[in-house]
Structures are given as structure tokens and as C-alpha cells.
Amino acid sequence: YDTNYLHENAYTETSLLSEAFNKMLGRLKTLDDSRQEFVANVSHELKTPITSMKVLADSLLVQEDAPVELYREFMADLSEEIEREDKIINDLLSLVKMDKTASTLDVKQTNINDLVEKILKRLQPIAAAANVEVVFESFRPVNAEVDEVKISLAITNLVENAVKYNVDGGWVHVALNADHKYFYIEVADSGIGIPQEAQEHIFERFYRVDKSHSREIGGTGLGLAIARNAVVLHRGAVKVYSQVGEGTTFTVRIPLSYVV
Ligand code: ADP
């Protein structure tokens, strides 16, 4: 019996085990870090509108005989901050719902052409207000097994962004196509574009290219995270192509039939 050999073998096993253990610890730590970061981000984002509301309310309170016009102005600002808080909470709820597993999908055979048209119709007032023209081009009728609510959220967020980050008199082009396996939705805009180094981060929760600008146009930084989650739950993929000052194109690819 070669005890030396046995001993060496056990030694290798132990070091392999401890290596695997360390790897797992590392992964757990990364998970925990990103969870902590998420909670910190959420708290911060939720607190920002509250802080503004408090400042607005307090500054009215300390003014004696403030004229009615001033009250109106402050109330309008307060209302805006409340709306913002509401938007963040709604986006967070959408995200949390989708953070669960794909088993939460409510998949049904859906007419995607109708779905896209419905979404664009709903967004038309926002586009008109921004003086952006939205055009829909469908290359074929598409029926697919999707969770209508979640896919709607994804498309809505992409088109809303294409309108929001556009220029006066700009355009948004939405195209729908399919092959035997997938359907494809492309949302192209003539907007401000996304810098190369930011493109890999835009799908992260709370990430915004230009914080102050995005805040001005009412972003929560959650729209693309929601869109990507919805698409990935359907085993699809979303990609971005962009050139600063020229425009941005998002492409979405989703399987026609949903396989568990
Ligand atoms: P937000 O609520 O800020 O719009 P999103 O998650 O939807 O958050 O998008 C993240 C960031 O990516 C935005 O703040 C914006 O800077 C950038 N972005 C998204 N879509 C576009 C687009 N079509 N054109 C230019 N920038 C975009």
C-alpha cells in the first residue's frame, strides 16, 4: 500500500475543495455587494424627491402672508416631485416582479403587430409634445407566445427613451420582422446618442448617462433594466448600437414560441 500516494491524493483533494470553497465565497460576496448596492441606490433614489418635498413645504411654512401665487407655484413643484416618487416606486415594483423566475411569466399567443400599434398609439401624445415623429414598419404579421404585459413594458420603455432622448423635429423608427424561430423589434432614433463607454452600463439599474439631464427629462434609470429583464425572461436578447450626435438603435430578439 503506497501511503505516500494516498496522502498526496488527499492533499490534492483538499486543496481542490478549498479552491472551490473560496470561489463560492467570492461569488456570494459579489452577490451580497450588489444587493447592498441596490438597496443603497433605492434608498437614495426614493429619498431625493422626499427631500425636495420637505424643502418646498418648509420654505412655504416659514413665510408669513405668502401670496396665493407662490402657494400655487410651490404646490405645482410638490406635485411634480410626488409624480416622480410615484414613477420610481412603479418602476421598482415592475423590476421586483421580474426579478423572480421565468415561472412568473403569463405566456399567451399574441399578435405582436397589434401589440406594437397599441403601444405606439399610447405614446403618441408624448411624441407629439416632443415634436418627434414615430413611424412603424412591419415586414410581416407576427404571432408569438409572450407575456403581453412584460413585453409591452419592454417595448414601451425603448420607444419612450427614443422619444425622450431625441432632438426637436427628430424621428423614431420602429420595425417588426420575424424568421422561422424569432421575431425582431428594432427601435431606431435620430437622438442624442450614447457614448461608447456608457453603452455597457445603460442596462444597469439606476445608471444614467447624464444624471442632471436625465433628471430634467424625468428618468428613473430603471427603464432599460426592466426592458432587458423582460426580454431575458423570454430567453431573448437586446442589443444597442449608438453614435453620439447621430442616434441610437436598440434591437430585440425573442423566440416565437416559449420553451420552458
Ligand atoms: P431613464 O429612466 O433615465 O431613461 P433608462 O434605464 O431607461 O433610464 O436608460 C438609462 C440611460 O440610458 C438614460 O438615462 C439615458 O442616458 C440613456 N439612454 C437610454 N435610451 C437612450 C436613447 N434612445 N438615446 C440616448 N440615450 C439613451
Residues whose N, C-alpha, C, O or C-beta is under 5 A from the ligand:
A	BS01	ADP	N161 A162 Y165 G191 G193 I194 I202 Y207 R208 V209 D210 S214 G219 T220 G221 L222 G223 L224 A225 T248
